[in-house]
Amino acid sequence: MSLLTSWLASPPPDAAIEIAPDRVSAATLSSRGADPTVEAYAVEILPAGAVIASLSEPNIIDPDVVTAAVRTVLGRLGTRPTRLALVLPDSAAKVSLLHFDRIPTRRDDLDQLVRWQLRKSTPFAIEDAAVSYTPGARSTEGGGDFVVVMAKRKIVEEYEGVCAAAGAYAGLIDLTSLSVLNLILISSGTPAKDWLAVYMRPEYTTVAIVRDGHVIFFRNRPEGGEDSLADLVHQTAMYYQDRLEGQRFARVFLGGSGRTPDAVALARRSLDERLDSTVEPIDAVNITVGSDRNGVSAEQMDVLAPLTGILLRAQLAAVTP
């Protein structure tokens, strides 16, 4: 998946932290035998309005409150993490899927081509954007797709700034849903066939389609929009069949939390009605919390999914040439 910034050939981060509009959460991860283990995690609820995720407007509205929350959750981990993997809300950035019939061989030329394509749809000057991209599927003719993440540089710096004020360096940055997709890819033994993931947060819902390990569809919809989840899933399924030559999803994943306590349960019923596939919870198979070998609850997974996803991705990157 895409990373906004990264350490080159550096050790994995000490901990992961997610700054969302409703909460700040953090976790540390280790390995006991073959199973990743959440050594510790903590959550601090934010007052309404302290963080407002936006692509172009300021996000950290009350830096003092958010810094205090970051310091609190890091202090509850039982260690002194200084190198963080930082997870940002989906709404703070834009994910695009770009296709190029010919891919430049020089990295600088590819960078310019990606930015030139983004310039058409960016609501601010592309020179003010932090841009990262990850190779996707390749065509037999030599072309290929890229998953591109674009965020306003000043907004990324706001999130980095509250971490720095709390005494930690955010060197690895990704988005919530991309981190969750990484969790599914790494931990759930997903098949090579097409699968759908629906991830809900009180502020937004993200829908993604993955084929052979590559994202081929990604859409983020703010909550309170005109389209219901049923409409969003229907539109996605139609696009999948008409434009992506899809037939049937091999697996369907659903997770997160919505604006109401029953939002995920209602979404599961809606997906069951519209898709001819069993809806599975987004779960970290073989991940335990501390000494608890019974897995994690839905409430714990809501918190831990993006945190464990980015940490597992960082660990995998550290051992992969």
VMD Tcl script that draws the C-alpha trace (Angstrom):
set ca {
  {0.00 0.00 0.00}
  {0.99 3.63 -0.06}
  {3.10 5.45 2.47}
  {3.25 9.23 2.63}
  {6.73 9.16 4.12}
  {9.03 6.34 5.20}
  {12.35 5.46 6.72}
  {14.81 4.00 4.23}
  {16.42 0.77 5.46}
  {15.56 1.72 9.06}
  {14.36 -0.49 11.93}
  {10.58 -0.85 12.35}
  {8.82 1.77 14.50}
  {8.53 1.33 18.26}
  {4.77 1.87 18.21}
  {1.86 2.92 16.03}
  {-0.49 5.79 16.74}
  {-3.73 6.77 15.05}
  {-5.09 10.30 15.31}
  {-8.77 10.28 14.37}
  {-11.47 12.93 14.84}
  {-12.97 11.03 17.77}
  {-9.93 9.48 19.45}
  {-6.20 8.95 19.68}
  {-5.05 5.33 19.96}
  {-1.66 3.64 20.12}
  {-0.25 0.12 20.24}
  {2.99 -1.83 20.36}
  {3.50 -5.15 18.63}
  {5.91 -8.03 19.15}
  {6.24 -11.64 18.01}
  {5.90 -14.63 20.29}
  {6.74 -17.63 18.18}
  {4.90 -17.27 14.88}
  {2.08 -15.12 16.21}
  {2.20 -11.31 16.36}
  {1.18 -10.10 19.80}
  {-0.16 -6.72 20.84}
  {1.99 -6.00 23.88}
  {-0.04 -2.95 24.90}
  {-2.58 -0.51 23.53}
  {-4.34 2.59 24.77}
  {-7.18 4.86 23.68}
  {-7.96 8.46 24.60}
  {-11.28 9.98 23.51}
  {-11.03 13.45 21.99}
  {-13.57 16.23 22.56}
  {-15.68 17.08 19.54}
  {-13.97 19.53 17.23}
  {-10.39 18.95 18.41}
  {-9.63 17.17 15.11}
  {-11.60 17.71 11.90}
  {-10.34 15.59 9.03}
  {-10.25 17.57 5.79}
  {-8.32 17.42 2.55}
  {-7.69 21.16 2.30}
  {-8.58 22.83 5.63}
  {-6.65 22.66 8.94}
  {-7.17 19.34 10.74}
  {-5.66 19.79 14.20}
  {-7.99 22.44 15.57}
  {-6.84 22.20 19.20}
  {-3.14 21.22 19.17}
  {-2.79 21.36 22.96}
  {-5.62 18.89 23.52}
  {-4.41 16.52 20.80}
  {-0.80 16.70 22.01}
  {-1.96 15.85 25.52}
  {-3.91 12.87 24.17}
  {-0.89 11.64 22.21}
  {1.31 11.97 25.30}
  {-1.29 10.11 27.39}
  {-1.67 7.08 25.12}
  {2.08 6.77 24.59}
  {2.56 6.92 28.35}
  {0.15 4.04 28.86}
  {2.10 1.66 26.61}
  {4.63 0.87 29.31}
  {7.57 1.87 27.11}
  {9.02 5.13 25.83}
  {8.39 4.98 22.07}
  {10.21 7.63 20.09}
  {9.78 6.30 16.54}
  {6.14 6.13 15.50}
  {4.11 4.77 12.64}
  {1.35 7.36 12.27}
  {-2.11 6.63 10.88}
  {-4.18 9.51 9.48}
  {-7.91 9.61 8.70}
  {-8.85 8.71 5.13}
  {-10.53 12.11 4.78}
  {-7.23 13.92 5.36}
  {-5.86 12.68 2.02}
  {-6.98 11.60 -1.42}
  {-6.36 8.14 -2.87}
  {-6.27 7.89 -6.66}
  {-5.73 4.97 -9.01}
  {-3.72 6.05 -12.04}
  {-2.98 4.02 -15.15}
  {-0.12 4.72 -17.53}
  {0.21 2.97 -20.87}
  {3.95 3.52 -20.67}
  {5.85 3.81 -17.39}
  {8.94 6.05 -17.38}
  {12.12 4.25 -16.40}
  {13.56 7.24 -14.52}
  {12.06 7.90 -11.07}
  {12.11 11.67 -11.57}
  {10.14 11.35 -14.80}
  {7.59 9.10 -13.09}
  {7.26 11.57 -10.21}
  {6.54 14.39 -12.65}
  {4.03 12.28 -14.58}
  {2.13 11.35 -11.41}
  {2.01 14.96 -10.22}
  {0.92 16.17 -13.65}
  {-2.01 13.73 -13.57}
  {-2.97 14.76 -10.03}
  {-2.85 18.44 -10.90}
  {-6.19 18.09 -12.73}
  {-8.12 17.08 -9.61}
  {-6.20 18.57 -6.67}
  {-8.14 21.37 -4.88}
  {-4.89 23.21 -4.08}
  {-1.55 23.79 -5.77}
  {0.18 20.50 -6.48}
  {3.41 22.12 -5.26}
  {1.84 22.15 -1.77}
  {1.11 18.42 -1.83}
  {2.89 15.46 -0.28}
  {2.57 12.64 -2.82}
  {3.38 8.96 -2.52}
  {2.60 6.09 -4.86}
  {2.82 2.32 -4.91}
  {2.97 0.14 -8.05}
  {-0.18 -1.82 -8.76}
  {-1.15 -4.31 -11.44}
  {0.91 -4.45 -14.63}
  {-0.41 -4.97 -18.16}
  {1.15 -7.27 -20.73}
  {1.78 -4.24 -22.97}
  {4.18 -2.68 -20.47}
  {1.80 -0.26 -18.83}
  {0.57 -0.37 -15.27}
  {-1.44 1.06 -12.42}
  {-0.35 3.03 -9.37}
  {-2.09 3.61 -6.05}
  {-1.40 7.27 -5.32}
  {-1.89 9.03 -1.97}
  {-1.92 12.82 -1.97}
  {-2.25 15.10 1.06}
  {-1.62 18.75 1.71}
  {1.88 18.98 3.14}
  {0.86 21.48 5.85}
  {-1.87 19.12 7.04}
  {0.57 16.20 7.31}
  {2.88 18.50 9.26}
  {0.04 19.26 11.70}
  {-0.21 15.57 12.64}
  {3.58 15.21 12.77}
  {3.74 18.32 14.93}
  {1.54 17.02 17.76}
  {3.59 13.81 17.84}
  {6.81 15.84 18.04}
  {5.35 18.00 20.81}
  {4.65 14.78 22.73}
  {8.28 13.70 22.30}
  {7.99 11.21 19.43}
  {8.99 11.24 15.76}
  {6.38 10.15 13.20}
  {8.53 8.78 10.41}
  {6.14 6.32 8.77}
  {2.73 7.63 7.74}
  {-0.25 5.95 6.12}
  {-4.05 6.17 6.00}
  {-6.50 4.25 8.15}
  {-8.13 2.17 5.43}
  {-4.87 1.41 3.63}
  {-3.46 0.17 6.92}
  {-6.54 -2.02 7.39}
  {-6.13 -3.43 3.86}
  {-2.54 -4.28 4.74}
  {-3.80 -6.12 7.82}
  {-6.16 -8.19 5.69}
  {-3.48 -8.93 3.11}
  {-0.93 -10.01 5.69}
  {-3.03 -11.83 8.27}
  {-6.14 -13.28 6.64}
  {-4.78 -15.61 3.97}
  {-6.74 -13.79 1.30}
  {-7.13 -15.59 -2.03}
  {-5.70 -14.48 -5.34}
  {-9.23 -13.78 -6.54}
  {-11.13 -10.50 -6.13}
  {-12.27 -9.39 -2.68}
  {-14.13 -6.41 -1.27}
  {-13.46 -4.53 1.96}
  {-15.87 -2.08 3.58}
  {-14.42 -0.09 6.47}
  {-16.61 2.25 8.52}
  {-15.82 5.16 10.76}
  {-18.24 7.67 12.31}
  {-17.02 10.31 9.84}
  {-16.73 8.22 6.65}
  {-16.99 4.86 4.93}
  {-14.32 3.49 2.60}
  {-14.87 0.74 0.03}
  {-11.98 -1.00 -1.72}
  {-11.62 -3.88 -4.17}
  {-8.40 -5.90 -4.26}
  {-7.36 -8.22 -7.09}
  {-4.27 -10.42 -6.83}
  {-2.97 -8.27 -3.98}
  {-3.46 -4.97 -5.83}
  {-6.06 -2.28 -5.11}
  {-8.16 -1.82 -8.23}
  {-10.95 0.31 -6.72}
  {-10.98 2.75 -3.80}
  {-13.70 5.15 -2.75}
  {-14.11 7.20 0.42}
  {-17.53 8.60 1.20}
  {-18.16 11.11 4.03}
  {-20.93 10.12 6.41}
  {-24.07 12.18 5.98}
  {-23.78 12.18 2.20}
  {-26.73 11.72 -0.10}
  {-25.92 8.09 -0.93}
  {-26.63 5.39 1.64}
  {-24.25 2.48 2.20}
  {-26.60 0.31 0.15}
  {-26.33 2.78 -2.75}
  {-22.55 2.92 -2.38}
  {-22.22 -0.87 -2.45}
  {-24.61 -1.12 -5.40}
  {-22.66 1.49 -7.38}
  {-19.40 -0.28 -6.52}
  {-20.75 -3.67 -7.61}
  {-22.00 -2.25 -10.90}
  {-18.67 -0.56 -11.59}
  {-16.88 -3.77 -10.69}
  {-18.89 -5.79 -13.19}
  {-19.06 -3.22 -16.00}
  {-15.61 -1.60 -15.87}
  {-13.38 -4.05 -14.00}
  {-14.65 -7.24 -15.66}
  {-15.60 -8.66 -12.29}
  {-17.89 -11.62 -11.73}
  {-18.22 -12.32 -8.02}
  {-16.26 -11.37 -4.93}
  {-14.42 -14.34 -3.46}
  {-14.58 -12.75 -0.01}
  {-16.22 -9.68 1.53}
  {-14.76 -8.03 4.64}
  {-16.52 -5.54 6.92}
  {-15.16 -3.72 9.95}
  {-14.74 -0.52 11.90}
  {-17.49 1.40 13.66}
  {-20.18 3.74 12.42}
  {-22.05 6.72 13.79}
  {-24.48 4.54 15.74}
  {-23.91 1.39 17.85}
  {-25.76 -0.81 15.33}
  {-24.18 0.70 12.18}
  {-21.89 -2.25 11.44}
  {-24.67 -4.80 12.06}
  {-26.99 -2.93 9.69}
  {-24.21 -2.71 7.11}
  {-23.65 -6.47 7.35}
  {-27.33 -7.14 6.64}
  {-27.24 -4.74 3.70}
  {-24.15 -6.43 2.24}
  {-25.70 -9.88 2.75}
  {-28.77 -8.79 0.80}
  {-26.89 -7.26 -2.13}
  {-23.85 -9.50 -2.55}
  {-23.76 -13.23 -3.09}
  {-20.90 -13.68 -0.63}
  {-20.45 -14.35 3.06}
  {-19.58 -11.15 4.92}
  {-16.59 -11.68 7.22}
  {-15.43 -9.39 10.03}
  {-12.10 -7.65 9.55}
  {-10.08 -9.62 12.05}
  {-6.41 -10.15 12.77}
  {-6.07 -13.92 12.55}
  {-3.44 -15.22 15.02}
  {-3.02 -11.81 16.65}
  {-3.49 -11.81 20.40}
  {-3.53 -9.10 23.05}
  {-1.03 -9.69 25.83}
  {-1.47 -13.16 27.28}
  {-5.05 -13.52 25.99}
  {-4.98 -16.35 23.44}
  {-8.70 -16.08 22.70}
  {-8.27 -13.43 20.03}
  {-9.70 -9.94 20.10}
  {-13.22 -8.59 20.44}
  {-14.96 -6.49 17.79}
  {-14.42 -3.39 19.93}
  {-10.71 -4.13 20.30}
  {-10.34 -4.83 16.58}
  {-11.98 -1.50 15.77}
  {-9.07 0.15 17.59}
  {-6.30 -2.29 16.66}
  {-6.95 -2.95 12.96}
  {-5.18 0.13 11.53}
  {-2.47 0.06 14.22}
  {-1.55 -3.59 13.70}
  {-1.87 -3.20 9.93}
  {0.76 -0.47 9.69}
  {3.05 -2.21 12.21}
  {2.90 -5.55 10.39}
  {3.58 -3.78 7.10}
  {6.61 -2.06 8.65}
  {7.92 -5.35 10.05}
  {7.48 -7.05 6.68}
  {9.25 -4.21 4.88}
  {12.16 -4.42 7.32}
  {12.89 -8.07 6.39}
  {12.02 -7.88 2.68}
  {14.92 -6.97 0.36}
}
mol new
graphics top color blue
foreach p $ca { graphics top sphere $p radius 0.5 }
foreach p [lrange $ca 0 end-1] q [lrange $ca 1 end] { graphics top cylinder $p $q radius 0.2 }
display resetview
